[in-house]
Amino acid sequence: MISDGGLSRSRTIRRAYAVGAAGAFLRYDGSDWSAAAGMGSGDVRSIWGESGTNMIAVGDDGVMTNDGSGWVNAGVSMTGAL
């Protein structure tokens, strides 16, 4: 529940994503979390996206992008730890 100057409104989360160790990638569909595949085997440090068809993740395997059809390595060279 969000309070705004005496007005209250609720916000429903319809989609969320979480990433983590060993390529973990979880998707929330508004009611349940489920594991999704395709992130590689390294730790994933962060994820950003405008929608389920425009996402970027960074981690030990480099920069990955997803256009809704699956994760692919973006081919961005990195040195050092993230």
C-alpha distance (Angstrom), angle and dihedral (degrees) to the residues before:
residue distance angle dihedral
M1 . . .
I2 3.81 . .
S3 3.78 119.7 .
D4 3.80 117.6 -152.5
G5 3.80 117.0 175.9
G6 3.78 95.1 -40.8
L7 3.81 93.7 -39.4
S8 3.78 118.1 108.9
R9 3.74 126.5 -160.5
S10 3.76 132.9 167.5
R11 3.77 125.3 -131.9
T12 3.80 120.8 -149.6
I13 3.78 118.0 -149.0
R14 3.79 107.9 -142.0
R15 3.79 100.0 173.9
A16 3.80 135.1 14.3
Y17 3.79 136.8 161.8
A18 3.81 133.7 -152.1
V19 3.80 130.0 -170.8
G20 3.78 133.8 -168.7
A21 3.80 149.6 135.3
A22 3.81 123.9 1.8
G23 3.81 94.6 9.0
A24 3.80 94.8 -53.4
F25 3.80 111.6 174.0
L26 3.80 120.5 174.9
R27 3.79 128.6 -174.9
Y28 3.82 126.5 -157.2
D29 3.81 114.8 -156.0
G30 3.79 98.4 -170.8
S31 3.79 95.8 -82.0
D32 3.83 110.7 31.6
W33 3.80 141.2 27.4
S34 3.81 118.5 -129.0
A35 3.80 134.7 179.2
A36 3.79 117.4 -110.6
A37 3.80 126.2 -162.4
G38 3.75 136.0 -135.5
M39 3.81 106.7 63.7
G40 3.81 97.7 113.4
S41 3.80 126.3 -120.0
G42 3.82 103.2 -76.0
D43 3.79 126.6 90.7
V44 3.81 114.0 -82.1
R45 3.81 112.1 -139.5
S46 3.80 105.0 -174.2
I47 3.79 143.7 -1.3
W48 3.81 132.4 -159.4
G49 3.76 131.9 179.3
E50 3.77 146.2 158.9
S51 3.79 92.4 -151.2
G52 3.79 142.6 -18.3
T53 3.81 87.9 -79.2
N54 3.82 98.9 50.1
M55 3.82 114.0 49.7
I56 3.81 137.7 141.3
A57 3.80 126.7 -164.8
V58 3.81 130.2 -176.4
G59 3.77 129.3 -159.6
D60 3.77 147.4 116.2
D61 3.84 91.2 -43.5
G62 3.82 92.1 53.9
V63 3.79 130.7 -112.9
M64 3.81 115.6 -19.6
T65 3.82 127.4 -169.5
N66 3.79 130.9 -162.6
D67 3.80 125.0 -162.9
G68 3.80 93.2 -179.9
S69 3.79 95.3 -84.2
G70 3.82 96.4 79.5
W71 3.78 144.7 -63.9
V72 3.81 119.3 -64.3
N73 3.79 131.7 177.6
A74 3.82 108.9 -104.1
G75 3.81 91.7 -147.1
V76 3.80 93.7 -122.0
S77 3.81 112.5 153.9
M78 3.79 115.7 -132.5
T79 3.77 133.6 -179.9
G80 3.79 128.1 -162.4
A81 3.76 129.8 13.1
L82 3.77 122.3 -47.1
